[in-house]
Amino acid sequence: MGIGALTNSNQFNKSMYIDYKGKIYKVIFSKNATNEELQALVKTATKTNGLNVILKDSNENYIQLSSSINSNSFSNPYKLEFIENPPLNIRNSSELKAKEDNKTQEMFAQVVKEFSKAIKFEDSKKELMDRISSLEHRIDGSRMESLKALEVEKCRKEVKDLKEMFQNASVTNKEDKTKKLILENIPTYPKYQLSQQTIEYLKTPTFNIWHWEANEMLSLLEHMYHELGLVKEFNMNPITLKRWLLCIQANYRNNPFHNFRHCFCVAQMMYGMIHLCNLQSCMSKTDLATLLTAAICHDLDHPGYNNAYQINARTELAIMYNDISPLENHHCAVAFQILSNPSCNIFFNAPEEKYKDIRTSMVKLILATDMAKHKEILEELKRYVSNFDFKNKDHMEALKMILIKCCDISNEVRPMEISEPWLDCLLEEYFMQSDREKKESLPVAPFMDRDKVTKPGSQVGFIKFVLIPMFEAVAKIFPVVQETMVTTLHQSYNRYNELIEAEKEKDQK
Protein backbone atom coordinates (compact mmCIF):
# COMPACT_ATOMS: atom_id res chain seq x y z
CA MET A 1 0.00 0.00 0.00
CA GLY A 2 1.15 3.57 -0.56
CA ILE A 3 2.33 5.33 2.57
CA GLY A 4 1.23 8.82 1.57
CA ALA A 5 3.43 11.88 1.26
CA LEU A 6 7.06 12.28 2.20
CA THR A 7 7.88 15.09 4.57
CA ASN A 8 10.82 17.41 5.02
CA SER A 9 11.05 19.11 8.39
CA ASN A 10 13.85 21.41 7.20
CA GLN A 11 11.90 22.79 4.28
CA PHE A 12 11.21 26.15 6.00
CA ASN A 13 14.44 27.15 7.75
CA LYS A 14 15.04 30.80 6.92
CA SER A 15 13.36 34.03 7.94
CA MET A 16 13.62 37.76 7.42
CA TYR A 17 12.08 40.85 8.96
CA ILE A 18 10.39 43.47 6.80
CA ASP A 19 9.40 47.06 7.61
CA TYR A 20 6.29 48.16 5.73
CA LYS A 21 4.67 51.46 6.64
CA GLY A 22 6.23 51.42 10.08
CA LYS A 23 5.10 47.90 11.00
CA ILE A 24 7.54 44.98 11.26
CA TYR A 25 6.60 41.63 9.67
CA LYS A 26 8.38 38.30 9.94
CA VAL A 27 8.48 36.18 6.76
CA ILE A 28 9.44 32.49 7.01
CA PHE A 29 10.50 30.87 3.76
CA SER A 30 12.13 27.78 2.26
CA LYS A 31 15.80 27.71 1.42
CA ASN A 32 14.66 26.57 -2.05
CA ALA A 33 11.94 29.20 -2.54
CA THR A 34 11.69 30.81 -5.97
CA ASN A 35 11.42 34.55 -6.50
CA GLU A 36 7.70 34.16 -7.31
CA GLU A 37 7.11 32.25 -4.08
CA LEU A 38 8.99 34.86 -2.04
CA GLN A 39 6.98 37.63 -3.69
CA ALA A 40 3.76 35.85 -2.71
CA LEU A 41 4.96 35.15 0.85
CA VAL A 42 5.88 38.81 1.39
CA LYS A 43 2.54 39.98 -0.01
CA THR A 44 0.65 37.47 2.14
CA ALA A 45 2.54 38.41 5.32
CA THR A 46 2.04 42.14 4.80
CA LYS A 47 -1.49 41.72 3.41
CA THR A 48 -0.61 43.81 0.36
CA ASN A 49 -1.26 43.42 -3.34
CA GLY A 50 1.48 45.39 -5.10
CA LEU A 51 3.20 44.47 -8.32
CA ASN A 52 6.93 43.81 -7.81
CA VAL A 53 8.36 43.53 -4.31
CA ILE A 54 11.53 45.58 -3.78
CA LEU A 55 13.61 45.47 -0.59
CA LYS A 56 16.16 48.01 0.68
CA ASP A 57 18.65 47.71 3.50
CA SER A 58 19.33 50.36 6.13
CA ASN A 59 21.72 52.12 3.71
CA GLU A 60 18.97 52.42 1.06
CA ASN A 61 20.69 49.83 -1.15
CA TYR A 62 18.44 47.55 -3.19
CA ILE A 63 18.43 43.91 -2.05
CA GLN A 64 17.82 41.06 -4.49
CA LEU A 65 14.77 39.05 -3.33
CA SER A 66 15.92 35.42 -3.48
CA SER A 67 16.24 32.41 -1.20
CA SER A 68 19.91 33.33 -0.63
CA ILE A 69 18.99 36.66 0.98
CA ASN A 70 20.75 37.22 4.30
CA SER A 71 18.66 36.76 7.42
CA ASN A 72 18.28 39.97 9.42
CA SER A 73 16.89 40.95 12.82
CA PHE A 74 13.77 42.64 14.16
CA SER A 75 15.82 45.74 14.98
CA ASN A 76 17.35 45.89 11.49
CA PRO A 77 14.54 45.03 9.03
CA TYR A 78 14.51 45.38 5.26
CA LYS A 79 12.30 48.19 3.92
CA LEU A 80 9.52 47.10 1.58
CA GLU A 81 8.48 48.98 -1.57
CA PHE A 82 6.27 48.11 -4.53
CA ILE A 83 7.09 49.36 -8.02
CA GLU A 84 5.89 48.51 -11.53
CA ASN A 85 9.32 47.43 -12.83
CA PRO A 86 12.40 46.45 -10.77
CA PRO A 87 15.39 48.87 -10.88
CA LEU A 88 17.93 48.21 -13.59
CA ASN A 89 20.63 47.41 -11.06
CA ILE A 90 18.78 44.25 -10.08
CA ARG A 91 17.17 43.56 -13.45
CA ASN A 92 19.42 42.92 -16.41
CA SER A 93 19.01 40.54 -19.29
CA SER A 94 22.13 38.50 -18.55
CA GLU A 95 20.94 37.87 -15.01
CA LEU A 96 17.51 36.77 -16.21
CA LYS A 97 19.08 34.51 -18.82
CA ALA A 98 21.36 33.00 -16.18
CA LYS A 99 18.34 32.25 -14.00
CA GLU A 100 16.57 30.51 -16.87
CA ASP A 101 19.71 28.51 -17.65
CA ASN A 102 20.03 27.53 -14.00
CA LYS A 103 16.41 26.34 -13.94
CA THR A 104 17.03 24.19 -17.01
CA GLN A 105 20.20 22.74 -15.49
CA GLU A 106 18.37 22.02 -12.23
CA MET A 107 15.63 20.15 -14.11
CA PHE A 108 18.18 17.98 -15.95
CA ALA A 109 20.11 17.42 -12.72
CA GLN A 110 16.95 16.23 -10.97
CA VAL A 111 16.19 13.77 -13.78
CA VAL A 112 19.75 12.44 -13.70
CA LYS A 113 19.56 12.14 -9.91
CA GLU A 114 16.37 10.07 -10.02
CA PHE A 115 17.78 7.68 -12.65
CA SER A 116 21.05 7.41 -10.74
CA LYS A 117 19.25 6.51 -7.52
CA ALA A 118 17.40 3.67 -9.21
CA ILE A 119 20.57 2.29 -10.83
CA LYS A 120 22.86 2.76 -7.83
CA PHE A 121 20.36 1.10 -5.51
CA GLU A 122 20.37 -2.15 -7.48
CA ASP A 123 24.19 -2.09 -7.86
CA SER A 124 24.84 -1.36 -4.19
CA LYS A 125 22.31 -3.90 -2.89
CA LYS A 126 24.57 -6.87 -3.72
CA GLU A 127 27.62 -5.03 -2.38
CA LEU A 128 25.90 -4.35 0.93
CA MET A 129 24.63 -7.90 1.33
CA ASP A 130 28.10 -9.34 0.54
CA ARG A 131 29.68 -7.06 3.14
CA ILE A 132 27.09 -8.00 5.76
CA SER A 133 27.64 -11.72 5.11
CA SER A 134 31.40 -11.27 5.41
CA LEU A 135 31.09 -9.48 8.75
CA GLU A 136 28.58 -11.97 10.12
CA HIS A 137 30.94 -14.79 9.15
CA ARG A 138 33.76 -13.11 11.06
CA ILE A 139 31.76 -13.00 14.29
CA ASP A 140 30.36 -16.51 13.88
CA GLY A 141 30.48 -18.53 17.11
CA SER A 142 33.06 -20.98 15.78
CA ARG A 143 35.59 -18.18 15.26
CA MET A 144 34.82 -15.92 18.23
CA GLU A 145 37.86 -17.14 20.18
CA SER A 146 40.25 -15.89 17.52
CA LEU A 147 38.96 -12.33 17.67
CA LYS A 148 39.48 -9.72 20.34
CA ALA A 149 36.35 -8.57 22.19
CA LEU A 150 36.77 -5.02 20.88
CA GLU A 151 36.95 -6.22 17.27
CA VAL A 152 33.86 -8.40 17.74
CA GLU A 153 31.86 -5.43 19.00
CA LYS A 154 33.17 -3.31 16.13
CA CYS A 155 32.03 -5.94 13.61
CA ARG A 156 28.61 -6.22 15.24
CA LYS A 157 28.15 -2.47 15.11
CA GLU A 158 29.13 -2.35 11.43
CA VAL A 159 26.66 -5.15 10.63
CA LYS A 160 23.89 -3.26 12.43
CA ASP A 161 24.74 0.01 10.64
CA LEU A 162 24.88 -1.67 7.23
CA LYS A 163 21.54 -3.42 7.77
CA GLU A 164 19.94 -0.12 8.76
CA MET A 165 21.47 1.55 5.69
CA PHE A 166 20.13 -1.21 3.45
CA GLN A 167 16.67 -1.02 5.04
CA ASN A 168 16.54 2.77 4.64
CA ALA A 169 17.71 2.47 1.03
CA SER A 170 14.97 -0.09 0.37
CA VAL A 171 12.29 2.14 1.85
CA THR A 172 13.54 5.20 -0.03
CA ASN A 173 13.63 3.28 -3.30
CA LYS A 174 10.10 1.97 -2.75
CA GLU A 175 8.80 5.44 -1.94
CA ASP A 176 10.57 6.94 -4.96
CA LYS A 177 8.47 4.66 -7.15
CA THR A 178 5.20 6.01 -5.77
CA LYS A 179 3.49 9.17 -6.91
CA LYS A 180 3.18 10.41 -3.34
CA LEU A 181 6.19 12.69 -3.38
CA ILE A 182 5.74 16.32 -2.47
CA LEU A 183 7.98 18.12 -4.94
CA GLU A 184 9.56 21.42 -4.04
CA ASN A 185 8.60 22.91 -7.39
CA ILE A 186 5.30 21.38 -8.42
CA PRO A 187 4.15 22.74 -11.80
CA THR A 188 1.21 25.07 -11.55
CA TYR A 189 -2.10 24.59 -13.33
CA PRO A 190 -3.71 27.14 -15.65
CA LYS A 191 -5.66 29.93 -13.98
CA TYR A 192 -9.24 29.97 -15.22
CA GLN A 193 -11.37 33.08 -15.22
CA LEU A 194 -14.70 31.91 -13.81
CA SER A 195 -17.84 33.55 -15.16
CA GLN A 196 -20.42 34.85 -12.71
CA GLN A 197 -22.78 32.16 -14.00
CA THR A 198 -20.27 29.41 -13.11
CA ILE A 199 -19.61 30.98 -9.70
CA GLU A 200 -23.33 30.86 -8.84
CA TYR A 201 -23.84 27.41 -10.42
CA LEU A 202 -21.00 26.02 -8.29
CA LYS A 203 -23.07 26.72 -5.16
CA THR A 204 -25.93 24.43 -6.21
CA PRO A 205 -26.49 20.67 -5.68
CA THR A 206 -27.40 20.33 -9.38
CA PHE A 207 -23.83 21.25 -10.45
CA ASN A 208 -22.71 18.91 -13.22
CA ILE A 209 -19.31 17.57 -12.17
CA TRP A 210 -18.85 15.65 -15.44
CA HIS A 211 -18.30 18.83 -17.48
CA TRP A 212 -14.95 19.73 -15.91
CA GLU A 213 -11.37 18.62 -16.55
CA ALA A 214 -8.89 18.02 -13.73
CA ASN A 215 -7.24 21.46 -14.01
CA GLU A 216 -10.64 23.14 -13.99
CA MET A 217 -11.68 21.19 -10.89
CA LEU A 218 -8.49 22.35 -9.16
CA SER A 219 -9.33 25.97 -10.01
CA LEU A 220 -12.89 25.54 -8.73
CA LEU A 221 -11.64 24.08 -5.44
CA GLU A 222 -9.20 26.98 -5.13
CA HIS A 223 -12.08 29.41 -5.73
CA MET A 224 -14.08 27.82 -2.87
CA TYR A 225 -11.34 28.64 -0.35
CA HIS A 226 -11.12 32.23 -1.56
CA GLU A 227 -14.90 32.78 -1.79
CA LEU A 228 -15.57 31.44 1.72
CA GLY A 229 -12.91 33.78 3.12
CA LEU A 230 -10.71 30.90 4.30
CA VAL A 231 -7.55 32.14 2.54
CA LYS A 232 -7.84 35.45 4.35
CA GLU A 233 -8.96 33.94 7.69
CA PHE A 234 -6.00 31.55 7.92
CA ASN A 235 -3.52 33.79 6.09
CA MET A 236 -2.97 31.04 3.50
CA ASN A 237 -0.18 31.50 1.00
CA PRO A 238 -1.94 31.23 -2.41
CA ILE A 239 1.02 29.25 -3.81
CA THR A 240 0.82 26.81 -0.90
CA LEU A 241 -2.90 26.37 -1.58
CA LYS A 242 -2.15 25.51 -5.22
CA ARG A 243 0.64 23.11 -4.25
CA TRP A 244 -1.57 21.44 -1.65
CA LEU A 245 -4.40 20.91 -4.14
CA LEU A 246 -2.00 19.43 -6.70
CA CYS A 247 -0.61 17.07 -4.07
CA ILE A 248 -4.15 16.05 -3.06
CA GLN A 249 -4.93 15.27 -6.71
CA ALA A 250 -1.73 13.19 -7.01
CA ASN A 251 -2.74 11.13 -3.98
CA TYR A 252 -6.06 9.98 -5.41
CA ARG A 253 -5.74 6.76 -7.39
CA ASN A 254 -7.25 6.11 -10.80
CA ASN A 255 -10.12 3.95 -9.48
CA PRO A 256 -13.45 3.69 -11.32
CA PHE A 257 -15.25 5.45 -8.43
CA HIS A 258 -12.97 6.49 -5.57
CA ASN A 259 -10.89 8.93 -7.59
CA PHE A 260 -10.16 12.68 -7.73
CA ARG A 261 -13.47 13.44 -9.45
CA HIS A 262 -15.29 11.81 -6.53
CA CYS A 263 -13.20 14.00 -4.19
CA PHE A 264 -14.30 17.08 -6.15
CA CYS A 265 -17.91 15.86 -6.22
CA VAL A 266 -18.04 15.52 -2.41
CA ALA A 267 -16.27 18.85 -1.87
CA GLN A 268 -18.63 20.62 -4.29
CA MET A 269 -21.69 19.21 -2.50
CA MET A 270 -20.24 20.39 0.82
CA TYR A 271 -19.68 23.84 -0.68
CA GLY A 272 -23.23 23.75 -2.05
CA MET A 273 -24.70 22.79 1.35
CA ILE A 274 -22.72 25.57 3.05
CA HIS A 275 -24.51 28.06 0.80
CA LEU A 276 -27.87 26.28 0.63
CA CYS A 277 -28.15 26.04 4.43
CA ASN A 278 -26.36 29.36 5.03
CA LEU A 279 -23.89 27.64 7.36
CA GLN A 280 -21.80 30.83 7.44
CA SER A 281 -24.42 32.27 9.79
CA CYS A 282 -24.20 29.46 12.34
CA MET A 283 -20.65 28.13 11.99
CA SER A 284 -17.21 29.65 12.44
CA LYS A 285 -14.65 29.96 9.65
CA THR A 286 -12.75 27.13 11.37
CA ASP A 287 -15.83 24.88 11.09
CA LEU A 288 -16.22 25.73 7.40
CA ALA A 289 -12.53 25.14 6.69
CA THR A 290 -12.66 21.81 8.50
CA LEU A 291 -15.77 20.65 6.63
CA LEU A 292 -14.43 21.58 3.19
CA THR A 293 -10.90 20.27 3.80
CA ALA A 294 -12.18 16.99 5.28
CA ALA A 295 -14.45 16.56 2.25
CA ILE A 296 -11.46 17.00 -0.08
CA CYS A 297 -9.26 14.59 1.92
CA HIS A 298 -11.87 12.00 2.91
CA ASP A 299 -10.81 9.25 0.43
CA LEU A 300 -7.11 9.99 -0.10
CA ASP A 301 -5.16 7.04 -1.54
CA HIS A 302 -8.25 4.82 -1.62
CA PRO A 303 -7.10 1.46 -3.05
CA GLY A 304 -10.48 0.63 -4.65
CA TYR A 305 -11.26 -2.21 -2.22
CA ASN A 306 -13.45 -1.54 0.82
CA ASN A 307 -12.93 -2.20 4.53
CA ALA A 308 -14.52 -5.64 4.36
CA TYR A 309 -11.93 -6.73 1.82
CA GLN A 310 -9.07 -5.17 3.81
CA ILE A 311 -10.12 -7.06 6.94
CA ASN A 312 -10.92 -10.40 5.27
CA ALA A 313 -7.71 -10.34 3.22
CA ARG A 314 -5.69 -9.26 6.27
CA THR A 315 -4.04 -6.48 4.32
CA GLU A 316 -1.30 -4.21 5.59
CA LEU A 317 -3.87 -1.50 6.34
CA ALA A 318 -6.14 -3.84 8.31
CA ILE A 319 -3.21 -5.06 10.39
CA MET A 320 -1.92 -1.52 10.95
CA TYR A 321 -5.27 -0.25 12.22
CA ASN A 322 -6.43 -3.44 13.97
CA ASP A 323 -9.43 -3.89 11.65
CA ILE A 324 -10.92 -0.59 12.91
CA SER A 325 -11.91 1.61 9.95
CA PRO A 326 -8.64 0.81 8.15
CA LEU A 327 -9.40 2.88 5.04
CA GLU A 328 -10.70 5.94 6.88
CA ASN A 329 -7.71 5.87 9.23
CA HIS A 330 -5.42 5.65 6.21
CA HIS A 331 -7.15 8.59 4.49
CA CYS A 332 -6.55 10.67 7.64
CA ALA A 333 -2.92 9.62 7.84
CA VAL A 334 -2.21 10.56 4.22
CA ALA A 335 -4.01 13.90 4.67
CA PHE A 336 -1.80 14.88 7.59
CA GLN A 337 1.37 13.50 6.03
CA ILE A 338 0.74 16.03 3.26
CA LEU A 339 -0.06 18.84 5.72
CA SER A 340 3.02 18.00 7.80
CA ASN A 341 5.15 19.38 4.97
CA PRO A 342 5.23 23.19 5.42
CA SER A 343 5.31 23.78 1.66
CA CYS A 344 1.91 22.02 1.41
CA ASN A 345 0.39 23.09 4.73
CA ILE A 346 -2.48 25.47 4.02
CA PHE A 347 -2.85 25.98 7.79
CA PHE A 348 0.84 26.78 8.31
CA ASN A 349 0.08 30.30 9.57
CA ALA A 350 -2.74 29.22 11.89
CA PRO A 351 -2.02 29.43 15.64
CA GLU A 352 -0.92 26.13 17.17
CA GLU A 353 -4.12 25.62 19.18
CA LYS A 354 -6.26 26.40 16.14
CA TYR A 355 -4.33 23.84 14.08
CA LYS A 356 -4.88 21.21 16.80
CA ASP A 357 -8.63 21.92 16.72
CA ILE A 358 -8.68 21.59 12.92
CA ARG A 359 -6.78 18.30 13.05
CA THR A 360 -9.01 16.83 15.78
CA SER A 361 -12.18 17.80 13.91
CA MET A 362 -10.91 16.60 10.50
CA VAL A 363 -9.98 13.19 11.90
CA LYS A 364 -13.42 12.88 13.49
CA LEU A 365 -15.18 13.84 10.26
CA ILE A 366 -13.19 11.54 7.98
CA LEU A 367 -13.64 8.59 10.35
CA ALA A 368 -17.39 9.32 10.33
CA THR A 369 -17.52 8.40 6.62
CA ASP A 370 -17.11 4.70 7.54
CA MET A 371 -20.58 3.30 6.76
CA ALA A 372 -20.16 0.82 9.63
CA LYS A 373 -20.80 3.81 11.94
CA HIS A 374 -23.80 5.12 9.99
CA LYS A 375 -26.60 4.03 12.33
CA GLU A 376 -24.79 5.24 15.45
CA ILE A 377 -24.07 8.71 13.99
CA LEU A 378 -27.59 9.17 12.56
CA GLU A 379 -29.25 8.13 15.81
CA GLU A 380 -27.16 10.67 17.69
CA LEU A 381 -28.32 13.53 15.45
CA LYS A 382 -31.95 12.37 15.64
CA ARG A 383 -31.81 12.82 19.43
CA TYR A 384 -31.04 16.51 18.94
CA VAL A 385 -33.16 17.61 15.96
CA SER A 386 -36.35 18.42 17.90
CA ASN A 387 -34.54 21.04 20.00
CA PHE A 388 -31.37 21.61 17.99
CA ASP A 389 -29.09 24.24 19.54
CA PHE A 390 -26.40 25.79 17.33
CA LYS A 391 -24.51 26.85 20.47
CA ASN A 392 -24.35 23.30 21.83
CA LYS A 393 -21.01 21.65 21.02
CA ASP A 394 -22.42 18.08 20.97
CA HIS A 395 -25.26 19.13 18.64
CA MET A 396 -22.85 20.84 16.26
CA GLU A 397 -20.39 17.92 16.22
CA ALA A 398 -23.23 15.53 15.34
CA LEU A 399 -24.42 17.88 12.59
CA LYS A 400 -20.95 18.20 11.02
CA MET A 401 -20.53 14.41 10.95
CA ILE A 402 -23.89 14.00 9.22
CA LEU A 403 -23.06 16.77 6.73
CA ILE A 404 -19.89 15.05 5.50
CA LYS A 405 -21.77 11.74 5.32
CA CYS A 406 -24.52 13.37 3.25
CA CYS A 407 -21.95 14.82 0.85
CA ASP A 408 -20.02 11.56 0.58
CA ILE A 409 -23.06 9.58 -0.64
CA SER A 410 -25.00 12.41 -2.26
CA ASN A 411 -24.99 11.28 -5.89
CA GLU A 412 -28.72 10.46 -5.95
CA VAL A 413 -29.46 14.01 -4.77
CA ARG A 414 -28.26 15.24 -8.15
CA PRO A 415 -30.23 15.05 -11.43
CA MET A 416 -30.41 11.60 -13.04
CA GLU A 417 -28.04 12.48 -15.92
CA ILE A 418 -25.37 13.25 -13.30
CA SER A 419 -26.09 10.49 -10.78
CA GLU A 420 -26.50 7.51 -13.11
CA PRO A 421 -22.92 7.55 -14.50
CA TRP A 422 -21.70 7.52 -10.90
CA LEU A 423 -23.71 4.36 -10.26
CA ASP A 424 -22.03 2.70 -13.25
CA CYS A 425 -18.62 3.66 -11.85
CA LEU A 426 -19.50 2.37 -8.38
CA LEU A 427 -20.75 -0.98 -9.68
CA GLU A 428 -17.62 -1.37 -11.80
CA GLU A 429 -15.47 -0.92 -8.69
CA TYR A 430 -17.70 -3.30 -6.68
CA PHE A 431 -17.45 -5.97 -9.37
CA MET A 432 -13.66 -5.64 -9.49
CA GLN A 433 -13.59 -6.32 -5.77
CA SER A 434 -16.03 -9.25 -5.83
CA ASP A 435 -14.12 -10.86 -8.72
CA ARG A 436 -10.94 -10.64 -6.68
CA GLU A 437 -12.67 -11.97 -3.56
CA LYS A 438 -13.89 -15.01 -5.50
CA LYS A 439 -10.37 -15.70 -6.76
CA GLU A 440 -8.97 -15.40 -3.24
CA SER A 441 -11.80 -17.48 -1.69
CA LEU A 442 -12.93 -14.56 0.47
CA PRO A 443 -16.52 -13.71 1.47
CA VAL A 444 -18.43 -11.79 -1.23
CA ALA A 445 -21.12 -9.25 -0.32
CA PRO A 446 -24.32 -9.87 -2.37
CA PHE A 447 -24.61 -6.17 -3.29
CA MET A 448 -21.18 -6.37 -4.97
CA ASP A 449 -21.63 -9.63 -6.87
CA ARG A 450 -22.00 -9.07 -10.62
CA ASP A 451 -24.05 -12.29 -10.84
CA LYS A 452 -26.68 -11.01 -8.39
CA VAL A 453 -26.81 -7.22 -8.67
CA THR A 454 -28.93 -5.03 -10.95
CA LYS A 455 -28.65 -1.25 -11.17
CA PRO A 456 -32.14 -0.46 -9.85
CA GLY A 457 -31.92 -3.25 -7.27
CA SER A 458 -28.68 -1.82 -5.88
CA GLN A 459 -30.26 1.58 -5.25
CA VAL A 460 -33.81 1.05 -3.98
CA GLY A 461 -32.89 -0.21 -0.52
CA PHE A 462 -29.96 2.21 -0.21
CA ILE A 463 -32.13 5.24 -1.00
CA LYS A 464 -35.03 4.11 1.19
CA PHE A 465 -33.14 3.01 4.30
CA VAL A 466 -29.95 5.10 4.20
CA LEU A 467 -30.28 8.30 2.15
CA ILE A 468 -33.86 9.44 2.79
CA PRO A 469 -33.76 9.06 6.62
CA MET A 470 -30.40 10.88 6.79
CA PHE A 471 -31.39 13.82 4.58
CA GLU A 472 -34.76 14.09 6.31
CA ALA A 473 -32.96 14.47 9.64
CA VAL A 474 -30.93 17.36 8.19
CA ALA A 475 -34.13 18.85 6.71
CA LYS A 476 -35.60 19.16 10.21
CA ILE A 477 -32.76 21.56 11.03
CA PHE A 478 -32.60 23.20 7.59
CA PRO A 479 -36.07 23.00 5.96
CA VAL A 480 -34.67 24.09 2.56
CA VAL A 481 -33.10 20.62 2.27
CA GLN A 482 -36.55 19.00 2.10
CA GLU A 483 -37.53 20.59 -1.20
CA THR A 484 -34.04 20.73 -2.73
CA MET A 485 -32.73 17.28 -1.83
CA VAL A 486 -35.27 14.99 -0.14
CA THR A 487 -37.77 15.49 -2.96
CA THR A 488 -35.12 14.48 -5.50
CA LEU A 489 -34.34 11.35 -3.47
CA HIS A 490 -38.01 10.31 -3.50
CA GLN A 491 -38.09 10.81 -7.26
CA SER A 492 -34.98 8.63 -7.66
CA TYR A 493 -36.51 5.95 -5.45
CA ASN A 494 -39.74 5.91 -7.47
CA ARG A 495 -37.84 5.72 -10.76
CA TYR A 496 -35.73 2.73 -9.66
CA ASN A 497 -38.81 1.05 -8.16
CA GLU A 498 -40.60 1.37 -11.50
CA LEU A 499 -37.60 -0.20 -13.26
CA ILE A 500 -37.70 -3.15 -10.86
CA GLU A 501 -41.42 -3.66 -11.46
CA ALA A 502 -40.85 -3.47 -15.22
CA GLU A 503 -38.16 -6.15 -14.95
CA LYS A 504 -40.52 -8.39 -12.97
CA GLU A 505 -43.27 -8.03 -15.59
CA LYS A 506 -40.77 -8.77 -18.34
CA ASP A 507 -39.64 -11.97 -16.56
CA GLN A 508 -43.24 -13.13 -16.12
CA LYS A 509 -43.98 -12.91 -19.86
C-alpha positions, 0 to 999 in steps of 0.5 A: 500500500502507498504510505502517503506523502514524504515530509521534510522538516527542514523545508522552511528554515530561513526568515527575514524581517520586513518594515512596511509602513512602520510595522515589522513583519516576519516572513518564514520561507524555504531555502529553495523558494523561488522569486515568485514564491517569495513575492507571494509570501511577502505579499501574504505576510504584509497583506498587500497586493502590489506588483513587484516587491523591492527590498532596501537595506538600512543604507537604502541599497536595493536587495535582491529578493531570493532564497539566498537573501541574508537573514536579518533581525527585528531591529534591522529590518529590510524596507519594503516597496512596490514598483511597476518594474524592478530597478535596472541594477537588479534587473538585467538581461544576462541575469535573467538569462542566467536564471533561466539557464540555471532552472534548465540545469536544475531540471536535468540534474533532478532527472539524472539524480532520479535515474542514478538513484534507481541504478545505484540502488540495485548495484549497491544492494549486492555489495551491501549484502556481501559485506554484511555476510562477510562481517557476520561470518567473522563474528560466527560462534566458531571463530569468536575465540580468535577475535578480540572482544573489541573487534567483535563489537566493532564488527557487530556495530558495522553489521547493524549500521549496514543493515539499517542503511540497506533497510533505509535504502529499500524504503527510499527506493520503494517510496521513490516509485510512488506518486506520493512525493511532495515536490519542491517545485510542483508545476502550476495549473492554468488559472481559469477566469470563472464567469459569474454564472459558473460561480453561482452554479457552483453553489448548487447541488445540481452542479454537473461535475462531469463537465470539468477537466482536472485542471478546472476542478483544481481551479474551482476548489481553489475558488471555494477557499477564496470565496468562503474567506478561508484564505484570508482567515488563515492567512494562506499563502496562495502558492501553498494552496495551489501546491496542496491541491495538486498534491491532493490530486496526485494522492487519489488513485485512478479507481473507477469510483474512488478517484479525484473526481469523486473528491471534487464531487463531495467537496462541491456538494459540501460547498453547495450545502454551506450556501444552501443552508447558510452555514456561514451564519451558524458556523465559524470559519474554522468549522467551514474550513474543516468541513471543506478540507475533510471533504477533499481529503476523505478518500485519499489514496483509496485502493479501490477495495473496501474495509470488508476486503481489507479485513478479510484479506488481512491487508497491511492496512487492516493489520496496521489499524487493527481492523478498525476503519482501516481505510478511513484511518489511512485517508486521515494519515495521508491527509496529515502526512501532506499537511506536515510538509510546510510547503503544502500546509495550508494551515501553516500560519494558523495558531498552534491551538487552532491547528490542533482543533482543525486536526481533531475535527478533520480526523473525526469527520473523515472517520465518520464516513465509515458506513459501519458507523452510519446508524450510530451517527444518525441516531445521535443527530436524531436525538437533537433535531427536535430542539437543535441548539447551534450553540451546543457543542455536541449538537454541532459535532453531530451535525458536522458528521452528518453533513460530511456523510450526506456529501459523501453519498449524495450522488442520488441528490443530483439530477439523473443524468449526473447520478447515473454515470456515478452508479455505473462507476461504483458498480464497476469498482464493486465488481472488481472487488467481488471478482478478486474476492472469489479468486482469493476465496474470500466472502463476497457481499451480495450487493457487490456480486456481478451475478446477483446485482442489478442497477435499480436493485442496488439503489432502492434499498440504499435510498429508502433506508440510508439516504432518505432518513439521513437527509430528512434528519438534516431537513428538520434543522434546515427546511430548505433541504426538504424541497431541494434534496429529499424530494429528488431522493423520492423521485430517484426511489420511485424511478428505480422502483418502477424499473424493478417492477418493469423487470418483474413483468418482463420476466413473467412474460 
